[in-house]
Amino acid sequence: MNSAKSPSEMSRRQFLSTVGKLGGGAAVFSVMGTLGLLSPETLKAADYVPPDKNELSMSKRNGKKVVILGAGIAGLTSAYELGQAGYDCTILEARARSGGRIWSVRGGTTVAEVGASKQVARFADDLYLNAGPMRIPQFHVTMEYIRKFGIPIEPFNNVNDHAYYYNENVGELSGRKIRKREAKADVRGYVNELMAKAVSQQALDMPLTAEEKEKLVAYLRTEGGLDADLFYRGTSRGGYKDEPGARLDAGVIRDPFSMKAIINSGFGNYLSSEYSYDQQMMMFHPIGGMDAIPNAFEKRLKGKIRFHSEVVEIKQSDSGVAVFYKHLGTGEIHKAEADYCICTIPLSVLKSIKADFSPDMKKAIDSIGYASAGKIGLQFKRRFWEEDEQIYGGNTLTNMDISSIYYPPTGYMQQKGLLLGYYAFGAAADKLGAMSSQQREAHALSQGAKIHPQYYKEFETSFSVDWKKIKYNLGGWVSYSGDQRQTVYPTLCKPDRRVYLAGEHMSYITAWMAGGIESARAVVTDIHQRVMKE
């Protein structure tokens, strides 16, 4: 790597910029943390106190009705918590099921995306696709309900270094599937080599003593697997070209890729995805499908959910709320009246529902966009990723349209298996979403076969989802842009007379179930406090 400045003239900012170009943002943050440039993050756990149940408060809320729009995780949480405190809750849900985006697609599941023909899942009886949420960080509030309801869970192994990186049009390593451990070892090796040499050559304008510099270099040598002369020449972390065996067979460590090849590969940009805050291990998922969570809520809300009930209008008065809804079976219009309303309908859908919101609230709702996201489940008659390539869970990442392939974190050693053939976002999701289900399948197989040539021989069936075309969602999750958190978001957080909004879009934990739960708890608290003051 050539530079117009000598190492001694390199500023801290320039050095970190160089590290970022080589190893990505994750490397920069790692370096900054080591050098003491990051202050410890102040974490504030959600503080939730359920509505009190004493006799005085019970008399105040006696007969108080709350109508909840949507039986997703926010609606279910709201109804459960309010119901525990004695409120009379009714949930209106347009679908025939609860859960919203918590959707486990099984054999027989049908869906017709907006503007598309019906798609029917033909998965084997024991296989399923979590079309929405598929993993839960161990510290999310979601785990609290899993424990409370006794839902069996198992690990979701989000990280697997035996899986692959595969990028196209990136120079020497284009079109080659590289085990993650190989790329990680080389990225970290070369980054730490540069850092260690910069420290040794006084190239950092850091207030470090000679002893501190010595300690830092020692750390960098260990972290990067560097030789005594501070060069990276490969380590066993990256694997072997000849595996160790019995007796005198010590194995032969693989030769590292060149620095130029690793820089151009772009693999370093993937590293941070595995240790971003919400993606760190351990992660979990319910045994048998994510829909175990809404099902557990539903069992505790018997008679409270009116399915096939599509909201068509919301009207308010000084004394209450009236919600008009169409029964999708009969076509008849019904009215649900309550003292308060909790609306968990995604803003992408709510903006088209007639409502007498204030001008500011309506403007805020209309201004918010939603993320593009799509998935496809591919069923194979043989778990070749396990049998042939010894990959058990985790994911392969690529710069192709399919973005990622997730290997099932359950059912190991069974005969059949279901891969998440792509989990795409943004422009890639829009490109795939514009295709028919048959075209998506063909595209996923074509690109996936570049990584796993067994695809075509072992493939059986597929089911795909484009969340921007799923009725009653029209998007993957909320996507606040620019300064909207400072401008319109505060308006959305306030009640519009007697209507409160809840959902992942009303949180800073967007795209996660925990966001919906936390927002529901906040609204439950607000409504109860308001009732106590009446």
LINRAPE-V450790 format. One record per residue. N is the residue number from 0. RES is the residue in one letter. NEAR is the number of other C-alpha atoms within 8 Angstrom. Layout:
BEGIN
((N;RES;NEAR) (N;RES;NEAR))
END
This chain:
BEGIN
((0;M;2) (1;N;3) (2;S;5) (3;A;4) (4;K;7) (5;S;7) (6;P;9) (7;S;9) (8;E;7) (9;M;11) (10;S;9) (11;R;9) (12;R;6) (13;Q;8) (14;F;10) (15;L;10) (16;S;9) (17;T;8) (18;V;13) (19;G;12) (20;K;8) (21;L;10) (22;G;15) (23;G;13) (24;G;9) (25;A;11) (26;A;12) (27;V;13) (28;F;8) (29;S;8) (30;V;9) (31;M;10) (32;G;9) (33;T;7) (34;L;6) (35;G;7) (36;L;7) (37;L;6) (38;S;5) (39;P;4) (40;E;4) (41;T;4) (42;L;4) (43;K;4) (44;A;4) (45;A;5) (46;D;4) (47;Y;6) (48;V;5) (49;P;7) (50;P;10) (51;D;6) (52;K;8) (53;N;6) (54;E;6) (55;L;6) (56;S;10) (57;M;11) (58;S;7) (59;K;9) (60;R;11) (61;N;8) (62;G;6) (63;K;9) (64;K;12) (65;V;13) (66;V;14) (67;I;16) (68;L;14) (69;G;13) (70;A;15) (71;G;13) (72;I;14) (73;A;15) (74;G;18) (75;L;12) (76;T;12) (77;S;14) (78;A;13) (79;Y;11) (80;E;12) (81;L;13) (82;G;10) (83;Q;7) (84;A;11) (85;G;10) (86;Y;13) (87;D;10) (88;C;12) (89;T;12) (90;I;14) (91;L;15) (92;E;16) (93;A;12) (94;R;8) (95;A;7) (96;R;7) (97;S;11) (98;G;13) (99;G;11) (100;R;9) (101;I;14) (102;W;12) (103;S;12) (104;V;10) (105;R;13) (106;G;12) (107;G;8) (108;T;8) (109;T;8) (110;V;7) (111;A;10) (112;E;11) (113;V;7) (114;G;6) (115;A;7) (116;S;6) (117;K;8) (118;Q;9) (119;V;10) (120;A;12) (121;R;10) (122;F;12) (123;A;7) (124;D;6) (125;D;4) (126;L;10) (127;Y;12) (128;L;11) (129;N;12) (130;A;13) (131;G;8) (132;P;11) (133;M;8) (134;R;8) (135;I;10) (136;P;12) (137;Q;9) (138;F;5) (139;H;9) (140;V;9) (141;T;10) (142;M;10) (143;E;8) (144;Y;8) (145;I;11) (146;R;8) (147;K;6) (148;F;7) (149;G;6) (150;I;10) (151;P;7) (152;I;8) (153;E;8) (154;P;9) (155;F;11) (156;N;12) (157;N;12) (158;V;9) (159;N;12) (160;D;8) (161;H;9) (162;A;11) (163;Y;12) (164;Y;13) (165;Y;14) (166;N;16) (167;E;8) (168;N;6) (169;V;10) (170;G;8) (171;E;7) (172;L;10) (173;S;11) (174;G;9) (175;R;7) (176;K;9) (177;I;9) (178;R;11) (179;K;12) (180;R;11) (181;E;12) (182;A;14) (183;K;12) (184;A;13) (185;D;14) (186;V;14) (187;R;12) (188;G;14) (189;Y;11) (190;V;13) (191;N;13) (192;E;15) (193;L;8) (194;M;10) (195;A;13) (196;K;9) (197;A;11) (198;V;11) (199;S;9) (200;Q;8) (201;Q;9) (202;A;12) (203;L;11) (204;D;7) (205;M;5) (206;P;4) (207;L;7) (208;T;6) (209;A;6) (210;E;7) (211;E;8) (212;K;11) (213;E;8) (214;K;8) (215;L;9) (216;V;11) (217;A;8) (218;Y;8) (219;L;13) (220;R;15) (221;T;8) (222;E;10) (223;G;14) (224;G;10) (225;L;17) (226;D;9) (227;A;6) (228;D;5) (229;L;10) (230;F;8) (231;Y;11) (232;R;8) (233;G;14) (234;T;10) (235;S;8) (236;R;7) (237;G;15) (238;G;11) (239;Y;11) (240;K;9) (241;D;8) (242;E;10) (243;P;9) (244;G;8) (245;A;6) (246;R;4) (247;L;5) (248;D;7) (249;A;8) (250;G;10) (251;V;9) (252;I;13) (253;R;12) (254;D;7) (255;P;9) (256;F;7) (257;S;6) (258;M;8) (259;K;6) (260;A;11) (261;I;15) (262;I;13) (263;N;9) (264;S;13) (265;G;10) (266;F;13) (267;G;14) (268;N;10) (269;Y;9) (270;L;11) (271;S;10) (272;S;7) (273;E;10) (274;Y;10) (275;S;8) (276;Y;5) (277;D;6) (278;Q;11) (279;Q;11) (280;M;10) (281;M;9) (282;M;14) (283;F;13) (284;H;13) (285;P;12) (286;I;9) (287;G;6) (288;G;11) (289;M;14) (290;D;10) (291;A;11) (292;I;11) (293;P;13) (294;N;10) (295;A;10) (296;F;11) (297;E;10) (298;K;7) (299;R;7) (300;L;10) (301;K;7) (302;G;5) (303;K;8) (304;I;11) (305;R;10) (306;F;10) (307;H;12) (308;S;13) (309;E;11) (310;V;13) (311;V;10) (312;E;10) (313;I;13) (314;K;9) (315;Q;11) (316;S;6) (317;D;4) (318;S;6) (319;G;11) (320;V;15) (321;A;11) (322;V;12) (323;F;12) (324;Y;13) (325;K;13) (326;H;12) (327;L;10) (328;G;5) (329;T;5) (330;G;7) (331;E;7) (332;I;8) (333;H;8) (334;K;8) (335;A;9) (336;E;10) (337;A;12) (338;D;11) (339;Y;13) (340;C;13) (341;I;15) (342;C;12) (343;T;13) (344;I;11) (345;P;10) (346;L;11) (347;S;14) (348;V;11) (349;L;9) (350;K;9) (351;S;6) (352;I;10) (353;K;7) (354;A;7) (355;D;7) (356;F;7) (357;S;7) (358;P;6) (359;D;7) (360;M;11) (361;K;10) (362;K;8) (363;A;12) (364;I;12) (365;D;9) (366;S;6) (367;I;12) (368;G;9) (369;Y;12) (370;A;12) (371;S;15) (372;A;15) (373;G;16) (374;K;13) (375;I;16) (376;G;13) (377;L;13) (378;Q;13) (379;F;14) (380;K;10) (381;R;8) (382;R;12) (383;F;8) (384;W;11) (385;E;11) (386;E;7) (387;D;6) (388;E;7) (389;Q;8) (390;I;11) (391;Y;11) (392;G;14) (393;G;14) (394;N;13) (395;T;11) (396;L;11) (397;T;10) (398;N;9) (399;M;8) (400;D;9) (401;I;15) (402;S;12) (403;S;12) (404;I;14) (405;Y;12) (406;Y;13) (407;P;13) (408;P;11) (409;T;5) (410;G;7) (411;Y;8) (412;M;6) (413;Q;7) (414;Q;7) (415;K;9) (416;G;13) (417;L;13) (418;L;12) (419;L;14) (420;G;15) (421;Y;14) (422;Y;13) (423;A;13) (424;F;11) (425;G;9) (426;A;7) (427;A;11) (428;A;14) (429;D;11) (430;K;8) (431;L;11) (432;G;13) (433;A;6) (434;M;9) (435;S;8) (436;S;9) (437;Q;7) (438;Q;8) (439;R;13) (440;E;12) (441;A;8) (442;H;8) (443;A;12) (444;L;11) (445;S;8) (446;Q;11) (447;G;13) (448;A;11) (449;K;8) (450;I;8) (451;H;8) (452;P;8) (453;Q;8) (454;Y;11) (455;Y;8) (456;K;5) (457;E;9) (458;F;10) (459;E;8) (460;T;9) (461;S;12) (462;F;13) (463;S;11) (464;V;10) (465;D;14) (466;W;12) (467;K;12) (468;K;12) (469;I;13) (470;K;7) (471;Y;8) (472;N;15) (473;L;12) (474;G;14) (475;G;13) (476;W;11) (477;V;14) (478;S;8) (479;Y;9) (480;S;8) (481;G;5) (482;D;6) (483;Q;9) (484;R;10) (485;Q;7) (486;T;8) (487;V;9) (488;Y;10) (489;P;9) (490;T;10) (491;L;12) (492;C;9) (493;K;7) (494;P;9) (495;D;9) (496;R;5) (497;R;11) (498;V;11) (499;Y;13) (500;L;12) (501;A;15) (502;G;17) (503;E;19) (504;H;13) (505;M;13) (506;S;11) (507;Y;7) (508;I;8) (509;T;11) (510;A;9) (511;W;9) (512;M;10) (513;A;11) (514;G;16) (515;G;16) (516;I;15) (517;E;11) (518;S;14) (519;A;14) (520;R;12) (521;A;9) (522;V;13) (523;V;12) (524;T;11) (525;D;8) (526;I;9) (527;H;9) (528;Q;8) (529;R;8) (530;V;9) (531;M;9) (532;K;5) (533;E;5))
END
